[in-house]
Amino acid sequence: MKIGILGATGAVGRQMLECIEERQLPVEELRIFASERSKGKKLPFAGQELTLEVVSQERLNGLDYVLGAVSNSLSKEYRPLIEKSGAVYIDNSSAFRQEDGVPLVVPEINGQDALDHHGVIANPNCSTAITLMALAPIAKLSPIKAINACTYQAVSGAGMGGISELKDEVTALTKGESVEAKVFPAQIAFNVIADIGSPLENGYTTEEMKMQNEGRKILHLPDLLVTCTCVRVPVYRSHSIAVTVVTEEPVSVEAAENAIASFDGDLLVTDHTPTPLENSDKDIVQVGRLRRDLTNPNGLTLWCTGDQIRKGAATNAVQIMEYLENNK
């Protein structure tokens, strides 16, 4: 395979490199792209060093796959070049997730959708991917009607700048110094902020509505209803989600646990409550605290955690590429 990575210097782009190396994919050539200021710098890969380039039609030509870890605007700018090159574009931004004809894919859930692409495949929002990994086994037992979710999202979801801001604030506050929030709407150290995304007319944010809009597409449930509150927490890595799910028919806790335990990519945890710290830098989604919802006879409540840089972004993109290769 000849692979290109857009945004290779960011948290997700670097993780894509690591995932490709870890999974020992048959890479014939790997080209890494970043901004002009990073041109010529080196990144390690499989015992060698790769040189960062700027995106050009010439250097995109000849690639089989391009993995995108750039902003919406850059993704839209680069898409025509990638399409002209003939490569399959697996995009981590939200630019094309709701576009007709662009599959939105979590391979363990709807990998078959990826085979019906027209040159572009979208990666879901990180919290959506992690949540649906926990819920997909339940959906196999009975279709899901509604989801009520609260996400507790790590600062790395905002990129390298989010990580730096939390570190800098903790250091400054420990010294008794004042801090000024730049990446987040308020101080994130020793705090939580229920404000992720841009506000919409319905009172929710763009981040919160992704759970419904993307969930409908991935699960093939056009009438799925979702209420979501997204919260930023002072955790460096891995998101956690508290979820209540309502199914068409009642599903027992035991049946749900058995389904989750046998679902590829999930780890059922029953001896303790999963934490984001223990699940950092792993590809699995940990699911625990399954219990009957006390407000609805068809409801179940659970807790799940997942590394949003890996399964919520980089690993999922690499898995889509693997799925396409394995199903040629």
N, C-alpha and C positions, 0 to 999 in steps of 0.2 A: 504494500500500500504506500502511496505517496500522500502525505498529510500536511496540511497547513494549519497553523493556529494563529488566530487574530487576537491581539491583546495579550500576548504571551508573558508580559511582565507583571500583570495583575494577579490577584490571589487566585482567581479561577483559571486563568491561563497557565500559571505555574502548576496548578494542581492537575490540569489536563496533561501536561508533560509527565508528571509523576505517575499518573494513572496509566498512560501508554507504556511507560517503562515497567511499571509493576506487573502489568498484565502480559508483558512480553509479546506484544503484537508484532506481526511480521512487517516491520516498517522498512521500506526501501529508501525512502527519503522523507525528511521532516524539515519543513520550512517554518520559521517562527517570525511573526510580524508584530511590530509595535509602532509607537509614534516616532517622529523624526528625531526627537531628543535621545531616543534609545538606540538609534541606528548604529550598528557596529559593535555594540556591547555583546557579551557572551552569556549564555545560560547553559548549565550542565545538563546532559542527557546521556544516560547509558554509558558512562565512562568517557564521554567526549564532550566537546563544547560546540554549541550551535550559535551562529551569529544572527543577531536580530536585524531584520530588514524592514523597510517600509513597503506598504502594499502597492503593488503595481500589476497591471494586466499580465505583463510578461512573466512575473514570478508566481502568479496564480495559475497560469496555464500549465497543464501537465499534471496537476494534482487530482487525486481521486476524491479526497474529502477535505473540507475546510471546517474547522471547529471555531465558532465565534464566541469571544468573551469580551465584547466591546459594547459601547452604548447603543441605544436605539438609533440615534442619528447616524452613527458610523456604520451600523449594520445595514441601514437602508442605503447608504452611500456605496458600500462594498458589494451589495447583493448583485447588481447588474454585471459587475466584473467577474464575480464567481460564476454566475449563470453562463456567461460567455465562455468561461474556461471549461465548462462541462463538469466541474466538480460538484459533489453533493454538499450543500451547505447545512451544517447542523448548528443552529443559532441559539445561544443562551439568553439573548435579550428578549424583551417582550414585544418587539417590533411586529412580528408576523404571527403571533400565537393564535389570534382570532381570525386570521385570514382564511377564507375558503380555499381548499386545495392544499393547505399547508398542514401536514399532520402535527399534532401536539402529543408527544410520546413519552411515556415511562415504560421501558421495554418489558418489565415483568407484568405490566397491567394491559397495555394495548400495543405491544410490539408489532403486531400485524399491520397496524395503521401506517407504520413507517415504510412499508413496502409499496404503498400507494402514494408516493411522493412525486413532485414535479420539479425536483432540484433543491427544494428547501424543506427542512424539518426543524420544528421548534422544540426547544427544551422548556418545560414548565417553570413557573415560579417555584422557588426553593421550598417554601412552606407548603405549597400545594402538593408538590411531589412527595414530600415526607408524609403529609397527612393521608394522601390517597394510598400510599404504600401500606399504611396501617388499616385503611378501610376497605381496600379492594377485596381482601379475602371474605369480609362480611357481605360485600355486595354480591359475591358469588352465591351466598346462601339465600339472600333476598334482596331485591333491588332497593337502593337507598332513595328515600324521599326527601330527607332534609338533614342538614349538618349545622351544628352550632359549635364554632371553634374559637378558641383564644390562643393566639400564637405568642411565644416568648422567644424573640429573635435575637441572636447573638450580634455583636457589633460588626463582625466580619461580613455580615450581610450587606454592609455599606462599603465593603472593599477595604483596602489596606489603610485608608484614611480613618475608618471607623476603629480599627484595631489601635492605631497610633493615638487617636484621641482618648480612648479609655486608658491606655497606659500612661499617657502624659498627665491626665487628670488625676489618676490615682497617686502618681509620684508627687504632683504639686500639692494636692490636698493633704498628703501625709506629712509634707513639710510645712503645712499651715499656710500655703500660698493660695491665691485666688485662681479661678479658672474661667475661661471664656469658651463657650460651646461654638464650634465652627461646623463640624460635620452633622451634628444632631441638633434638634430644636432646643434642647436644654442640656444641662450637665448630665452625663450618663453614668459617671462613677457614683456608686452607692445610691443609684436612682433607677426608676423605670419610667419609660416614656410611651404612652399609648398614642403615638403619632408617627405612623410610617406611611409614606406615600402622599399623594396630593388629594385634598378634600374634593368630594363630589357633592352634587346637589342633594342626594339622598342622605347625607350626613356621614356616609362611609368614606373610606379613602380608596384610591386606586389599588393599593396593596391588598386591602380587605376584599375588594370585589373580585380579585383574581381567583380566589378560592372557588367562587360560584362559577364564574365564566369559564375558567379552565377545567374545573371539575366536570362540568357538563360535557365538554368535548372529549376529555380523556375517558370518562366512564360511559360515554354514549348514553347519557341521561339528560336529555334536553330540558326537562322540567325540574331538575334538581334545584332545591332551595337551600341557600346557605346564609347564615348570619356569622360574621367573623369580626373579631377585634384583634388588631395586631399591636403587639407591645414590644418595644426595644428594651432589652435587659442587659446589665453589665456582665455579660458572659462573652469570652473571646470567640468561641467557636461552637457550633452546633445549636440548632433550633429545637425547641420543645413546643408541643401543642397539646392542649386539653380539648378533647373532642366529645361531643354528644351526637350520636347518629341515630336517625329514625328510619326504620326499614318498613317495607310494605307488610311483611309478616313478622311476627315475633321471632327473634333469634336468641337462643339461650347463651348465657355467658360461657358455658362449657363448649358449645358448638363454635362460638366465635373464637375462643382460645385455640381450639383444635385447628381451625381454618388458618389462623394467623401463624401458628407454630409450623404448619406445613407449607407456608407461602414463601417462595424463593425471594430472598432479600430481607425478610422479616426475622426478628428474634423475639420470641415471647419471653418476657421476664416475669416470673411469679414470686421469686424469693426476696425481692426488694423493688423499690421504685427506680426506674431508669433515670439517669441524670445526663445532661448534655456533656459534662466533663468526661464521663466514662465512655461516651460514644464518639468523642472527637477523633478525627482522622480515621474513621471507619466507614465502610460503605453500607453497612446494614442499618435498618430502621428498628430501633428497640421499641417494643409495645408492652405496656403493663397497666396495672390498676383497672382491669376490666370489671365493670359492675353494672347492674341494672339501673337504668335511669328511673328515678323515683317520680318523675312527672309524666311519663309516657310509657304505656305497656309495651310499645314497639321500639323503645329506645335503649341504647347502650352507651355507656360513658367509658372513655379510656384516656390514657396518657401515652404519648409517643415522643421519641427524640431521634434526631438524625443530623448528620454533619451536612450543613447546607452548602459547603464548598465542594464536597464530594458528591453524595447521592443527590443533593439538591441542585447540582450544577455540573461540575466537571466529569464525575464518574458517569452520570446519566448520559451525557453527550458521547462519551467514549463507548458506553454500552450500546447506544443507538448505532454507532458505526460498526461495532462488532456484530450486532444483529443483522445489519444489512449484508455484511460479508458472509455470515453464516447461512443466509437465506437467499443467496444469489440463484 
